[in-house]
Amino acid sequence: MKHPATKSLLLKKIAIIGLLIPLSLAPAILAADALSRKPEKFDFGGGTAYFYAAPNPMPGRPWVWFFPTLKAIPLVNRKVCFEGFLNAGVGIAGYDIGEVRGAPGSTEQFTRVYDEKVRRGWSSKPILIGQSRGGLMALAWAIQNPEKPRAFVGIYPVLNLKTWGLKNMKVTLADYKMPEAELRERIAEFNPIDNLKPLIDKKLPVFIVQGDADKAVPHQENAVLMKERYEAGNAPITVRLFPGLGHQAAPEFFENKELIEFVLKQAELKTRQPGSP
């Protein structure tokens, strides 16, 4: 039989542990709660902006900008990734202007909503995440504004207008507002994969995940080609190819620990002062 003093001490320890467990789970609960609520939403510049604020934002209020955002920031299959960002203090934003393909006009719309986000107090250096055709939107914007993004993340991203953007010509021409013959003649002027120099010069960090069986977005003509050109300019890029995976929802893409850690590292870097370690 336990001594009364020993029993009393044990009860105190149990009580303390009972208090600590909810505290340790609090960030996950808060992040899940944030995603369960409707995001902040406002109409701006011809589109609709969405934003999930982190429960406890990092200094500098960093955020990721997800492309494409169509009617909402897509949460299906992405909750592990998004909760990881929110738990660490990184907000999540999206901007819906419909199906666009990186044309100058739609890219300028993204700039206007970026300016509005910064005006509202969020970091001036968002981390861009482009999934599939969102890669064209995000990369085109980064190339036109190389001083603004902190990093680029691709999830089987379209980076080459020639190999995917021209397949759905009606949508692409509507975005570029020019005849097909003119677009084909000027495509090198607009194609993100052919205009990487501003990002290479800035040494913009890049991290990409993709499957090597992706038929919708061929990796050799997109992620691998970007890797070759980036490395030729001594710019930082990581491409992770997963054997046998295609253009699909898979944990290797949406629950990727290395991807989450990359984003959080970039978010932490942008909160530091120049010259700090």
ABEGO torsion letter per residue (X at the ends): XBBAAAAAAAAAAAAAAAAAAAAAAAAAAAAAAAAABBBBBBBBGGBBBBBBBBABBBBGGBBBBBOBBBGBBBABGAAAAAAAAAAAGBBBBBBBAEBBAGBAAAAAAAAAAAAAAAAAGBBABBBBBBBEAAAAAAAAAAAABAAABABBBBBGBBABAAAAAAABAAAAAAAAGBBAAAAAAAAAAABAAAAAAAAAAAGBBBBBBBBAABAABBAAABAAAAAAAAAAAGBBBBBBBBBGBBBBBBAAAAABAAAAAAAAAAAAAAABBBGBX
